[in-house]
Amino acid sequence: MYFELGQALHLQIDCVGDIGPDQGAIFGWVRHPAGETPLLHVAGGVGLRLPTVLLVLHPRTEVELPDGMAVSGFTLLHDIPPGAAGRLLVIGLGGQEIALDLMAYDLPGDPAAATIARDPGATFQFLHAAARDPARIRAVPAGLFNGWLDHLPRRTGSTGAFLDFSQLSVVCTAEGEVAVSGSFGMPGAAGERTEAMACAMLRPGDGPARIVPLHHEGFAPLETGFVLRGQIEPSLGAQVELVVQLQRGDHGWWFRGEAEAVALPGLLATLTLAGTELPGADAGALHGWLKEALRHRGEVLRAGLCGIGQGGGRAAPGGTALIFDLHDDYAARVLSLLAPQLETQFGRIVIAGAAATRAAAALLHRGRMEVAVEEDAEAALALAARGVGFVTPIDTPALVDAAIEGNLTRLAGHALGADHLAKLETLHVVAGMDGMEGTLRRLMAIMEGRDLGGVHLPGQRPDPIGGLVAEHLRMVWDMVAGREARP
């Protein structure tokens, strides 16, 4: 409903309704003199100002404007305390206030329906704010956005073209690091850089979805593409989608993207727009943004990773030997030679690798310890961690060295307790680049005081951005070793 409140002040109310027993919402726009910003609040009667929960102003480009005038769309959320008998919208402009009695008119009263019809940028701003403060803004639990979310274009599956994007990637790691990136199929106007924002939708099984914010949210200011990263709390077994807003100049895109579960290489490929050729200005902008983003990532990881590789203990008899990287018959024969010593030191053994089954058969034939076989190092570690006592990781070179030396003394000194095993899972997710075998091998090298060498980067790009990634991973592994110097 349209109101003329004076020559210089016009008002459009799109909706006045409740989103619960104690919270109300008003959507609309105000046309006012350019250079002035309207001040809005709601009163529940004369002298009773209702607490404002959220006030967001946004553009309304479809409103016709005479010279010297401007328009401000608004989303106004307010509390409804006991005793509030009315609902007055109070507009302050130029030092004066005008009050409009909203209860005196037959105004649209369904905020959920109005949300679907509104400018998507306004609805996204509301959703983004509600995700960041759900205890105060109770619109998400009330289901206000469900209809709007159902109407959004939805991307499922792996990377590829979508909407106006020639490439789109949406990913999430097991530790809750999320990223979305892509490139536009058509160039924009010169100098128009893309702004990106997102929330996450978590759906555990068949249960209702939860909208959560992205912590540490940030985007790269690019012209020909877009990159956004953030962090959510790890949510085991939940389907993760990102609700994304992209704005480049006067153009905007809003969509839902199902996040592909990836390890660290997949996350880094998304953050660096791997496979996309960027013009010089965008390559420089991405490099500058990524440098700061990776620096911040390192700061976040420091507390949880610093010194993990320094604390290996000595395995007491009865723990678990984790034999990984057992891929050939020679390694299997070496393991058989060491069987008597293994049986003295360990209560069970978990073996992973191409020759694991053959090696296990010989140990089982002896019948003196529990033996299990897993397909890969990651599954073997998970099984080993479910046992009692320390877990001692041993790879083929370590087996050979133990056979040459004739004892397992050195190996038993690098056992991992329950606290280290939990940290190892995190370490692999945030810094592992070549599978769990590589992560275990690097951790063993650190505990033995050996030189790590370079971090293996599958498909490392040979440009400054690739150099940034390599330096970041080197710094993270230096944290693990306890020798990383803070800047």
C-alpha positions, 0 to 999 in steps of 0.5 A: 500500500502506497502512502504520501506523507508529504511532498518529500516523503513517500512510503510503500508498505509491502507487508506487516506481519508476525513471525512468532508470538513476540516478533513482527516484521515490516517490509517496504520502501521510503522515497526521500530527499537524496543525501538523507537517510530515513530513521525507522522504528516501531511503536506499540502505542503513544510513548512505547517504542518497541525494540528494533531487532533488525533494520536493513536498508537496500536499493529499490531500483524499480522505483521511479525517482524525480531529480533530487530524490532517493529510495531506501527499501527496508527490512524492519524486525521488531519485538512485540513485548506484552502490553503493546496494543498497537503498531505505529511505524515511525519515520524520522527524516530531517529532524522530524518524525511522522508516525503511521498507524499500521493497524488502521489499514488492511495491509498484506500480513504474510511475511513468508509470502512477501519474502518470496516476492521481494527483491532477492537481495533484500531477502538474502540480507535478511537471511544472512543476518538471521543466520548470524544471530538466530537467538535474537532473530527468530525468522529461521526457526519460524520457517520464514525463508522456506518458500524463497529457498525452494524457489532458488536455482539449485546446483547439485553434482560436480563442477561445471557450467551453471546459470551464467557461470562457465564454471562453478565449484562448491566444496566442503571439507570434513573440518567444515572449511567451505568454498565456492568459486567460478567464472562468468560466461560473459565479461562485465563492465570494466572495473566491476568486481564481484562481491560474494556472500553465503550462508550454509544449509545443513540437513542431517539425514531426513531432518529439517534443515538448519541455516548457519553462518559462515565464520571467517567469511571472505571473498576475492574481489575479481572481475571475471570470476568469484571466490568465497571461503568460510568455516562452519562447525563440522557436521558429521553425516549432514548434507551441506549446501551453500546459499550464495549471493553474487553481485557484479555491478547492477547484476545479481545472482542467488542460488543454492549449491550442494557442497561436494565433500573434498579433501584439502587438495579439492579445497585449494583447487576451488580457492585458487580457481584451478584450471581457469585462466585469469587476466593479469588484474584478476590474477594479482587480486586473487594472489593478494586475497589468497595470501591474506586468507591463507595467513588467517587460516594458519592463525586459526590452525596454530592452536590445534596443530602446534607441536603435535609431532613432538609428543609421541610416547613409548608404546607399552606392551599390548597396544596396536601396530599400524602397518601401512604402505605394505604394497609388495611381497618383499615388505610382507616377508620382512613383516613375517621375519619380525613377527616374533618381536611384534607379538612381544610388543603388540597385542594386535596389528592392523595392516593396509596395502596391496600385500596386506592380505598375504602378510596377514595370512602368515601372522594369522597362521602363527595365531599369537596376536589379533590381526586385521586388514584394511584396504587403505591407511585411512581405514586402518587408522580408524580401526586401530584407533578403536583399540586399547592403548597406544597406536604405533604407525610403521611403514615399509622403510621403518620395517626394513630398518627394524629388520636390519637393526634386529629390534623394534625399540626405535619404532616403539618410541613413536607411539600415538596416544588417544589425544594424538590420534584425534589430532591426527585426523584433524591434521590430515584434513587440514594439511594432508595433500597425498592421502593418509599414507603421506600424512602418517609418513610425514608425522613419523619423519617429524617424530624421528627428527628427520628432514621433511623435504617439500610438501607434495602438491598434486598438480601444483600450479607453477605460478605465484599462487601455487607458490603461496599454497606451497609456502602455506602448507610448509608453514602448517607442517612446521607448526606440527614439528613445533619449529614454526616462528610466528611473524 
